[in-house]
Amino acid sequence: MKNKPVLIYKDNEAMSVAAAHFFVVSCKKSIIKKGYFSVALSGAATPHRFHQLLAQEEFSRNICWEKVFIFFSDERYVPHTNTQSNYFMAKESLLDKIKIPVANVFPVPTHNIPKKDAAGYEKQIINFFKDKNPRFDFLMLGIGANGHTASLFPGSAALKEKKSLIVATTNPETNQDRITFSYSLINRAHQIILLASGNGKAPIIAEAINGKKKKKEIPVHGIQPKKGSLLCMLDEEAARLLTPII
């Protein structure tokens, strides 16, 4: 995370608007270049407004949804109808409001057992890209107060995974099963966007940008794109402990 570009906005609304514009531009470039745009969305509260904005006419009119393919960087192991589901949040705030083909959306399966569904999702991704080393065009991430990103938690065995693209894991604070992208898949992405907002995120953002702890303690430190780019988009509250604020 160190020495990566950081953009700071007045508040969550301004940050979300900027992220939506960035999404549209990235989408246009990708479709012009290769005919489609592959996306991995994240869950939790921070990207909710971003999703809502993409569904609005101002943004949606500039997105060829027929050529956009949506995956999810992690998921809670609950039914897709559960309000805790990242897919449910995306469906309610974005997918139900846009004209995207059903076949273009790839929810994380949560109907078998975590390890089997993780393996199944990995197979789906490989089949989609027709490549055992897939690279998403646009990958959205958030960050938890403990430094986790996607569902890569401090001290988890998933942090050491080097072969699998998708991993079954557990949130140690809630003991809830999760399925998540591994570092090996995340760090192949062409563009990674990390969104963070609110005063509560300020301490971990300061550590993520300027800290020196190991990734086993602060998993977001393991986000190091191999050939792509990482951009951190923050509101002023989340950025308040960064020195200097630029």
RODO-2510 file (C-alpha; in nm, 4 decimals, decimal comma):
residues 246
     n   res          X          Y          Z
     1     m     0,0000     0,0000     0,0000
     2     k     0,2892     0,2398     0,0592
     3     n     0,3746     0,4931    -0,2117
     4     k     0,0411     0,4383    -0,3864
     5     p    -0,1744     0,7257    -0,5182
     6     v    -0,4223     0,8681    -0,2698
     7     l    -0,7172     1,0919    -0,3627
     8     i    -0,9065     1,2732    -0,0866
     9     y    -1,2602     1,4121    -0,1110
    10     k    -1,4767     1,6265     0,1141
    11     d    -1,7160     1,3502     0,2134
    12     n    -1,8525     1,0087     0,1194
    13     e    -2,0810     1,1578    -0,1440
    14     a    -1,7987     1,3368    -0,3259
    15     m    -1,5799     1,0263    -0,3035
    16     s    -1,8569     0,8039    -0,4392
    17     v    -1,9272     1,0416    -0,7290
    18     a    -1,5581     1,0434    -0,8205
    19     a    -1,5442     0,6628    -0,8025
    20     a    -1,8491     0,6378    -1,0288
    21     h    -1,6889     0,8672    -1,2874
    22     f    -1,3708     0,6600    -1,2688
    23     f    -1,5734     0,3428    -1,3253
    24     v    -1,7383     0,4891    -1,6368
    25     v    -1,4068     0,5985    -1,7869
    26     s    -1,2437     0,2625    -1,7114
    27     c    -1,5418     0,0830    -1,8630
    28     k    -1,5261     0,2882    -2,1833
    29     k    -1,1541     0,2275    -2,2253
    30     s    -1,1817    -0,1466    -2,1666
    31     i    -1,4722    -0,1967    -2,4073
    32     i    -1,2966     0,0043    -2,6775
    33     k    -0,9800    -0,1978    -2,6253
    34     k    -1,1162    -0,5520    -2,6018
    35     g    -1,4948    -0,5487    -2,6191
    36     y    -1,5905    -0,6085    -2,2557
    37     f    -1,5345    -0,4874    -1,8994
    38     s    -1,4780    -0,7333    -1,6129
    39     v    -1,5572    -0,6059    -1,2643
    40     a    -1,5285    -0,7409    -0,9102
    41     l    -1,7449    -0,5529    -0,6603
    42     s    -1,7063    -0,5421    -0,2833
    43     g    -1,9653    -0,5350    -0,0095
    44     a    -2,0279    -0,3652     0,3273
    45     a    -2,1527    -0,0079     0,3677
    46     t    -1,8876     0,2025     0,1929
    47     p    -1,9614     0,1118    -0,1722
    48     h    -2,3408     0,1322    -0,1301
    49     r    -2,3632     0,4926    -0,2509
    50     f    -2,1217     0,4159    -0,5359
    51     h    -2,3609     0,1422    -0,6524
    52     q    -2,6595     0,3752    -0,6305
    53     l    -2,4845     0,6368    -0,8404
    54     l    -2,3933     0,3898    -1,1150
    55     a    -2,7621     0,3057    -1,1442
    56     q    -2,8588     0,6685    -1,1997
    57     e    -2,9163     0,7968    -1,5510
    58     e    -2,6224     1,0378    -1,5359
    59     f    -2,3814     0,7462    -1,5134
    60     s    -2,5766     0,4485    -1,6439
    61     r    -2,6424     0,6102    -1,9828
    62     n    -2,2661     0,6041    -2,0437
    63     i    -2,2222     0,2376    -1,9529
    64     c    -2,2853    -0,0417    -2,2021
    65     w    -2,4142    -0,2871    -1,9435
    66     e    -2,4484    -0,5616    -2,2038
    67     k    -2,0672    -0,5704    -2,2159
    68     v    -2,0079    -0,5480    -1,8402
    69     f    -1,9496    -0,8677    -1,6410
    70     i    -1,9823    -0,8487    -1,2638
    71     f    -1,8237    -1,0745    -1,0023
    72     f    -1,7747    -1,0290    -0,6259
    73     s    -1,4417    -1,0090    -0,4432
    74     d    -1,5856    -1,1762    -0,1337
    75     e    -1,9103    -1,2941     0,0177
    76     r    -2,0588    -1,3885     0,3500
    77     y    -2,1722    -1,7500     0,3480
    78     v    -2,5421    -1,6703     0,3702
    79     p    -2,8282    -1,7072     0,1189
    80     h    -2,8385    -1,4434    -0,1542
    81     t    -3,1702    -1,3227    -0,0084
    82     n    -3,0064    -1,2430     0,3269
    83     t    -2,9492    -0,8727     0,3926
    84     q    -2,5916    -0,9527     0,5018
    85     s    -2,5111    -1,0818     0,1528
    86     n    -2,2853    -0,8632    -0,0613
    87     y    -2,4793    -0,9832    -0,3633
    88     f    -2,8077    -0,8789    -0,2014
    89     m    -2,6710    -0,5288    -0,1386
    90     a    -2,5503    -0,4967    -0,4981
    91     k    -2,8800    -0,6315    -0,6312
    92     e    -3,0858    -0,3882    -0,4253
    93     s    -2,8700    -0,0813    -0,4918
    94     l    -2,7558    -0,1460    -0,8505
    95     l    -2,8403    -0,4648    -1,0371
    96     d    -3,2201    -0,4379    -1,0116
    97     k    -3,2027    -0,0846    -1,1498
    98     i    -2,9940    -0,1373    -1,4642
    99     k    -3,0376    -0,3264    -1,7885
   100     i    -2,7658    -0,5849    -1,7427
   101     p    -2,8204    -0,9409    -1,8695
   102     v    -2,8673    -1,1953    -1,5909
   103     a    -2,5927    -1,4052    -1,7505
   104     n    -2,3466    -1,1176    -1,6974
   105     v    -2,3691    -1,1346    -1,3178
   106     f    -2,1782    -1,4008    -1,1240
   107     p    -2,2755    -1,4175    -0,7545
   108     v    -2,0557    -1,6222    -0,5231
   109     p    -2,2340    -1,9568    -0,4699
   110     t    -2,3414    -2,0182    -0,1097
   111     h    -2,5561    -2,3303    -0,1286
   112     n    -2,3167    -2,6222    -0,0718
   113     i    -2,0228    -2,6054     0,1693
   114     p    -1,7709    -2,3187     0,1667
   115     k    -1,4720    -2,5074     0,0249
   116     k    -1,6754    -2,6652    -0,2565
   117     d    -1,8401    -2,3351    -0,3449
   118     a    -1,5036    -2,1568    -0,3383
   119     a    -1,3661    -2,4133    -0,5823
   120     g    -1,6763    -2,3784    -0,7971
   121     y    -1,6440    -1,9990    -0,8109
   122     e    -1,2783    -2,0280    -0,9056
   123     k    -1,3753    -2,2590    -1,1914
   124     q    -1,6396    -2,0089    -1,3074
   125     i    -1,3835    -1,7305    -1,3183
   126     i    -1,1258    -1,9374    -1,5046
   127     n    -1,3889    -2,0481    -1,7552
   128     f    -1,5043    -1,6901    -1,8082
   129     f    -1,1562    -1,5567    -1,8769
   130     k    -1,0424    -1,8774    -2,0497
   131     d    -0,7209    -1,8312    -1,8562
   132     k    -0,5813    -1,9908    -1,5406
   133     n    -0,4268    -1,6526    -1,4569
   134     p    -0,7277    -1,4201    -1,4925
   135     r    -0,7030    -1,0414    -1,4584
   136     f    -1,0034    -0,8291    -1,3708
   137     d    -1,0254    -0,4899    -1,5360
   138     f    -1,1677    -0,3184    -1,2272
   139     l    -1,1602    -0,4530    -0,8713
   140     m    -1,3238    -0,2669    -0,5840
   141     l    -1,2066    -0,3173    -0,2257
   142     g    -1,2817    -0,1742     0,1148
   143     i    -1,0931    -0,1915     0,4420
   144     g    -1,2067    -0,2956     0,7885
   145     a    -1,1009    -0,1357     1,1158
   146     n    -0,8738    -0,4363     1,1778
   147     g    -0,7030    -0,3982     0,8402
   148     h    -0,8883    -0,6754     0,6602
   149     t    -0,9781    -0,6336     0,2948
   150     a    -1,2149    -0,8527     0,0950
   151     s    -1,2448    -1,1376     0,3508
   152     l    -0,8739    -1,1616     0,4177
   153     f    -0,8528    -1,1321     0,7956
   154     p    -0,5515    -1,0843     1,0271
   155     g    -0,3775    -1,4124     1,1031
   156     s    -0,5897    -1,6129     0,8584
   157     a    -0,4430    -1,9075     0,6695
   158     a    -0,5931    -1,7477     0,3579
   159     l    -0,3170    -1,4858     0,3697
   160     k    -0,0636    -1,7550     0,2833
   161     e    -0,2585    -1,9036    -0,0082
   162     k    -0,0542    -1,8842    -0,3287
   163     k    -0,2201    -2,1352    -0,5619
   164     s    -0,5953    -2,0947    -0,5251
   165     l    -0,7710    -1,7886    -0,6648
   166     i    -1,0710    -1,8268    -0,4329
   167     v    -1,0515    -1,9288    -0,0686
   168     a    -1,3009    -2,0373     0,1965
   169     t    -1,2273    -1,8603     0,5235
   170     t    -1,3860    -1,7471     0,8506
   171     n    -1,4285    -1,4094     1,0139
   172     p    -1,2500    -1,4645     1,3486
   173     e    -1,4594    -1,1972     1,5222
   174     t    -1,7988    -1,3455     1,4318
   175     n    -1,7025    -1,7036     1,3360
   176     q    -1,9004    -1,6490     1,0148
   177     d    -1,7921    -1,8445     0,7084
   178     r    -1,6809    -1,6385     0,4095
   179     i    -1,5532    -1,6897     0,0546
   180     t    -1,2909    -1,4499    -0,0760
   181     f    -1,0511    -1,3673    -0,3564
   182     s    -0,6955    -1,4535    -0,2587
   183     y    -0,4015    -1,2151    -0,2984
   184     s    -0,2990    -1,4058    -0,6107
   185     l    -0,6224    -1,3055    -0,7854
   186     i    -0,6556    -0,9566    -0,6385
   187     n    -0,3032    -0,8525    -0,7267
   188     r    -0,3422    -0,9512    -1,0911
   189     a    -0,6151    -0,6918    -1,1501
   190     h    -0,5512    -0,4129    -1,3995
   191     q    -0,7040    -0,1539    -1,1655
   192     i    -0,7742    -0,1832    -0,7934
   193     i    -0,9781     0,0850    -0,6182
   194     l    -0,9774     0,0976    -0,2388
   195     l    -1,2610     0,3051    -0,0915
   196     a    -1,2716     0,4217     0,2699
   197     s    -1,4832     0,6790     0,4498
   198     g    -1,5609     0,7892     0,8030
   199     n    -1,3657     0,8814     1,1178
   200     g    -1,3612     0,5203     1,2297
   201     k    -1,1403     0,4241     0,9368
   202     a    -0,8778     0,6947     1,0010
   203     p    -0,6393     0,4903     1,2237
   204     i    -0,6275     0,1903     0,9907
   205     i    -0,5936     0,4118     0,6830
   206     a    -0,2918     0,5815     0,8424
   207     e    -0,1402     0,2366     0,9023
   208     a    -0,2302     0,1153     0,5527
   209     i    -0,0691     0,4153     0,3829
   210     n     0,2242     0,4875     0,6117
   211     g     0,2603     0,1865     0,8409
   212     k     0,5134    -0,0942     0,8467
   213     k     0,3277    -0,3857     1,0044
   214     k     0,3313    -0,7217     0,8263
   215     k     0,0367    -0,8376     0,6184
   216     k    -0,0418    -1,1167     0,8669
   217     e    -0,1330    -0,8366     1,1104
   218     i    -0,2731    -0,5877     0,8571
   219     p    -0,3935    -0,7819     0,5500
   220     v    -0,4420    -0,4710     0,3358
   221     h    -0,0611    -0,4430     0,3234
   222     g    -0,0704    -0,7494     0,0983
   223     i    -0,2469    -0,5559    -0,1778
   224     q     0,0437    -0,5044    -0,4140
   225     p    -0,0625    -0,5180    -0,7815
   226     k     0,1861    -0,7045    -1,0001
   227     k     0,1248    -0,5209    -1,3253
   228     g    -0,1814    -0,3129    -1,2486
   229     s    -0,2553     0,0010    -1,0478
   230     l    -0,3873     0,0673    -0,6992
   231     l    -0,5732     0,3892    -0,6215
   232     c    -0,6931     0,4807    -0,2708
   233     m    -1,0023     0,7046    -0,2647
   234     l    -1,0807     0,8519     0,0777
   235     d    -1,3039     1,1101     0,2339
   236     e    -1,1556     1,3735     0,4659
   237     e    -1,2609     1,1886     0,7791
   238     a    -1,0851     0,8675     0,6782
   239     a    -0,7771     1,0647     0,5728
   240     r    -0,7548     1,2876     0,8818
   241     l    -0,4519     1,1107     1,0335
   242     l    -0,2456     1,1107     0,7173
   243     t     0,0451     1,3527     0,7229
   244     p     0,0623     1,5439     0,5104
   245     i    -0,2841     1,5312     0,3530
   246     i    -0,2294     1,5776    -0,0186
***
